[in-house]
Every structure is written in C-alpha cells, then in structure tokens.
Amino acid sequence: MRKLLILCLFCLGIGFAISNFQGLATNGEFDSLVIDFKENIASTEIDRQLQVLTGEYHLAPRLNSQFSQAEHTYTVKGDRALLDKLRASSLSQDVEAIEPNYIYRATVAPNDPQYSKQWHLHNIHAEQAWEENRGKGITVAIIDTGVSQVPDLAQTEFVAGYDFVNNKVNADDDNGHGTHVAGTVAQSTNNNYGVAGVAYEAKIMPLKVLAASGGGTISDIAEAIRFAADNKADVINMSLGGGGESQVMKDAIEYAYNKGVVIVAAAGNENRDSASYPARYARVISVAAIDAQGEKAEFSNYGAGIDISAPGGGNGSKIWQETIDPQTNTPVIVGFQGTSMAAPHVAGVVALIKSTGVTAPDEVLAVLQQSVRKIDTDPQNYYGAGHLDAAAAVKLAQKGKITFNDFFRWLRDNGYLNLKFWIDGGAIALLPKVAMVLGSYLLAFLIRNYLPFGLPLFSGLIAGSSGLFFLKGFYIFDLPQAPFRVLGSSIPELGNALSGNSILNPLFASVLIPVILLVVCWSLPQGKWFAVGTSLGVAACLFVSAAISPNVWLLGDGGMARGFLIVNGLLCFGLARFAARGDSQTV
C-alpha cells in the first residue's frame, strides 16, 4: 500500500508539472486556427470539408489571403477546445496541419521620440530586461560633476545628495558630464519626450566631486563614496579616473563594499594596457568601452583590471542622453563617447539585478560576468568577461525566484486568465481551482528552475522512491526470491530487502547513500542527475514512511523514528536542490 501511494504521488506530481510545462513551442496566445489542406487533395473534397466546418461546427472558414489559394490554407475562429475536436475529426486525414494561429507581437519599445538613436540600449537588450524589471527601489549614486534635473529627468526620482566641491547641498551640474551619465542610468522613459535610461525606475543620488573644468580631488571623491554608503545608496557609479593609488580612496571603497554597495567605474580613455584608478581597485567593477559594432572603442583602456565591457561609443558612434549645455545651462540631447559612458550602462544593469533581490556585491558581479555575451578570442583582454547583456543578467538574477511577471505570463499562456474558467462550477469549485492553479504553477516552476527532466533523473527518482516494486511479490517456481525483493525495493528498503521485514535500516533510510552517489558522480553529467533523482526519490520515500509506518532499527516505531525519517528526508531534498542549482544542463 505504501509503495502504491508513493508511486501515485510521484506520477501525480510529474503529470501536473509536465502538463503545465509545455515550453515555448506550445505556449502562445491565439484566437483562431490555421487549417492547411494537403496539396494533392481534390478541390471537391476541400469544398466538402469546408461545408462540414460550416454546418457541423458553425464556423466560417476563409482563405487567409489572396495568396493562400495555391496552398489551400484557411483560417477559422476558435480556441484550444475546438483545436482538439478538429484534430480528432475526419478532417485530420486531409490536412497537413491543424494548428493555433499564434499571435506574435513586436517587442514593446518605449515611446521616447529619440529612442531609435540609442543603439547602445538595443545593444545590451534593454527592452527584454524591462519586461521583467526596471530598477524600482534601487538608489544609484552618481559621483561626478553633479546632476541637473533636465526635462528628461523630471519623472526620475532623486534622493538627497551633496556638492563636495562647493560644500553645499544642491549638487547641480555645471559641466554636463554628470547629467549625461545619470541619464544613461535612469533617464525618464515612456514619457513621450527625449530618450530612455537603463534602469528608469531607479533613484538618483547626485554627488558632485568634479568642478566645471572636469577635475576633482581624491579627498572629495572618498568622502562622496562614504556619504553614498551611509545614505543607503545601492550602487555607485564613478565615470572618472586618473593615475595614482590612494589609501584614502581604497579605504572608502572597502567601507562602501562592506556595506553592500556595488561600485562601478570607468576603465579610462588612454588606450592603455591597464585600467585607471579607481577602476583598478579590487572592489570596483571596471568597465571598458565598445562601439556600435561591438568592437573595442579606439580610446578605451584594456588589459589588466578590466572586468566587463559595455557601449561607450567610438569609431563614429556615440551615446545619446539629455544633459545641459554648460555654456547656456539649457537642456540638450547630445552624443558623448568614452568609458565614462560605458560605466553607467553597467551601473544601470546592476540596479536591475539588485532589484530582483540579488544584493551582495560579489553575487552581483558573478551575475554580470556569467550573463555576458562571450568573446571567443580576446588575448589582450579588451572586453573582460564579455559584452554586457541586461536581459540575460536579469534572467539569471531571477532564476529560482517567483515573480509577479512570471506568474502572470504563466496564467496567460495556460488560459487561466479566461473569466469563464473561474465562473464555471460556481463558488464551490473556486477554492479547488485556486489550489490546482497554484500547485501546478509551483510544480512547473520547480521543474523549470531545478529539475530538467531526463532518463538519469527519472531512473534515480524510481530507484530512490519505490524501486521496481511490482517485482517484489514476483514468483517463479524454484527460483530464489531474494533478487526480486532487492529489485522491488527502494533504496531506503535495501537494508531489509533480504530479510523481508518492514524495519528500515538507518544506514539505508538516510541521506548517506544520496551523499555518496553525489560525491562519486559529481563530475559526470548523467551520473550527477541520477544522484539528484535518487536524492529526491529517497526524500519522498522517507516522508511517506514517516507519515504511514515509521519503523527504524534501534529507533523503534514512535516519535524518534518519525523524526529521524523526516530530518533525513529534508536533508535529501536540500541535497538535491543544492546539486540541481549548480547545473542547469538539460539531460
């Protein structure tokens, strides 16, 4: 009975999960169907089938366009239920395909009139990142020439900053550089004006350390770093640099880093085989510049100290944002180039990453470097880990996290936003439907993030949870029964398989064997997933045993045995989760 329950639970879980994890190939939005008749079907037969569709199904089939006659391609209004009916009907014998007429949509772009000039945001796949996250709740400190609130920063939220050059609270820009940098991070977007920013729902903290001439001192910059850390900045961008190592600066950077602030700096514009300071410091993410073709910008530093590359202009391309004209103090949308322009792209993506909940500086850097577009050949380290990719970074940062956007898409793609689904059955069916939908989503989420299915994983699940249980009572005249009992036992039951009793051996009914399997198989992709499946299967078996018949050698059949089984079941589940998170390879 226990084995049957384990198998039923296992099959039920897999069934729900697979039925709701259909993948991109079958997840789509449609309100009509495509019927593509075979080319060798006589026109009279096509006419007959069209009459059946009209009379029996009350449909109005029509050619998709004037060019569809030769291909015999028709469309009809319909949903998935109609699709299933037509595929099961006699019509299927005369067609090459009956399939959903999926609706594809253009990727939503912001309505800022000059957004089309911003090749650099397209380059980092900003639009795809915005579908998930826009940096809400994150504060980015701009340590620069100050920031003026030009019209295209009117909808961007500012927090209190400081002018360390003139020792006053108002940190307006008298150069134009800092405002341009702030625009790349968080220019107001979807406001029918100007251009867009990378993390346009993030907050800006303006910290002026550079004078109108563009120069500033280490002491002011170090104070600004500490100010940002003490006033809850999440990210610091320093599009500035020079020669000379400073202990004061290094200590300030260490102080901010230890408070969880991610620090980004420009690598420098001397076309030199070394990043400038402060980008050279170990706690700072150093950013080199690439042009519109993805090549190293002619001015960008490279080599020692470069962590990542991002759009900075060069070779005829520029980075477009709104700033102020220092001569007239009026707003202007202008193109700049330099590693100063590359750094805020990274700072903006850091804001997106932090907004997902990944906050530790070392974890943020890992996400950035693991999500880049890799460069196959880079012997002089022009690009660091590779080219910045905002969409891939956000996707990686969100892996394993349940988000509203992900849940909403799942509801939409599986038809659960249809009001009729919730109304049918009345109030009495509402709670079971809610439970079913939430449970199905969680199972699909678990599979997508942690359990890519394959034969090794299935084999481990069976071995750990139930074994080939139908063999346990198998009997062939004069043949020994011990081999059948072993094959019919799960791993926790192997310790008592030969004796044939129900008392579990604590060495087998524990996390011990899954640990040994994982250690032995860790370097073998197929073997590792067998070990993961075994851990999950053992966990399921131990949980069911704890609930139904806790009986463990030396521990009895009471609370101690039950606690032992539950603890080891949790350890097995945690072990499987740990191993699966470390490798997303599909097997």
Disulfide bonds with the S-S distance in Angstrom:
none
